[in-house]
Amino acid sequence: MTASGGSNHGFDEVYEGMSSDNIKGLVLALSSSFFIGASFIVKKKGLKKAGSSGVRAGSGGYSYLYEPLWWVGMITMVVGEIANFAAYAFAPAILVTPLGAVSIIISAALAHVILRERLHIFGVVGCILCVVGSTTIVLHAPQERQIESVKEVWDLATEPGFVIYAVLVMAAVLVLVVHFVPRYGQTHVMVYIGVCSLVGSLSVMGVRALGIALKLTFSGMNQLIYPQTWTFAVFVITCILTQMNYLNKALDTFNTAVVSPIYYVMFTSLTIVASVIMFKDWDGQNPTQIVTEMCGFVTILSGTFLLHKTKDMAESSSSVSRSLRHLGGEDGFEQEGIPLRSQESMRPANTMTNCI
């Protein structure tokens, strides 16, 4: 009986962090991942359908704008982004941000079923790793900090620790933009991604602050009367526009199979650091919980890299097959396989998925 009691006590400690707000944030984050992951497939179907009767997007055409299926995909993605925005109002960034990897699983699974794009066995292993890592983080995530006013968020944002972090980030971004982008932007992938990730870590803090302000407003405590709310809104818009600009540059210059995992790692890592500094997510947790969360995060990273690596393998295999068909004297029409480097028209749309 003693052993059973001790076991139940430990079980309760594990689930101590799953407050009602955390559960709401979890449901919104998972819903966001589902909608965003599904949107890629719907948009791809729309692009293929539009390309069959007009100039393909990859060749500079815009016939997809007249395709209803593509717009369904865009609306689906917008719904996912709204859910992602709302998730930050209820749960800490250390819970919401890593769950963005779930959209990769949804996209890979639906592509395998709907688009008949083969999912390599290592891709399946990558999906499993992402699920295991996400589950680990969910079970050990810290409780959401109880905030009663946007002024409290402003006080957290103006504390010396976060001010120092924000100044260092802005200084690093300025150096990258002024010195490194003109010289190395076209040859070193870390330059563009560095700008996106650094600015992204601040934008998520702004999104979380704005989300909390709106949540309180909808619950009857109007936060729109405070200038801090509008300051956060302007800050978020500025950061997201900056991220979109440099992420599009990265996607336009380098292979998406390289950009996506590196950006995910840097953006998520810096966001967690920023959230820990500003919102003090780890203050109420013991070292075991923190280490477990980090292990879950590393597991998700491993799964993400494995998924993108298998996509790269599929691209190489597809290139070899096309070369063999060409040497064999087949016609010049090739089937469209899994897009390991995103089509030009999909790049701007994918940008918003990674911004917040």
HELIX and SHEET records of a PDB file:
HELIX    1   1 THR A    2  VAL A   14  1                                  13    
HELIX    2   2 TYR A   15  GLY A   17  5                                   3    
HELIX    3   3 SER A   20  GLY A   51  1                                  32    
HELIX    4   4 ALA A   57  SER A   59  5                                   3    
HELIX    5   5 SER A   63  TYR A   66  5                                   4    
HELIX    6   6 PRO A   68  PHE A   90  1                                  23    
HELIX    7   7 ALA A   93  VAL A   96  1                                   4    
HELIX    8   8 THR A   97  ALA A  101  5                                   5    
HELIX    9   9 VAL A  102  VAL A  113  1                                  12    
HELIX   10  10 ILE A  121  HIS A  140  1                                  20    
HELIX   11  11 VAL A  150  ALA A  157  1                                   8    
HELIX   12  12 PRO A  160  VAL A  175  1                                  16    
HELIX   13  13 LEU A  176  PHE A  180  3                                   5    
HELIX   14  14 VAL A  181  TYR A  184  1                                   4    
HELIX   15  15 VAL A  189  PHE A  218  1                                  30    
HELIX   16  16 PRO A  227  THR A  253  1                                  27    
HELIX   17  17 THR A  256  MET A  278  1                                  23    
HELIX   18  18 PRO A  287  LEU A  327  1                                  41    
HELIX   19  19 MET A  346  CYS A  355  1                                  10    
END                                                                             
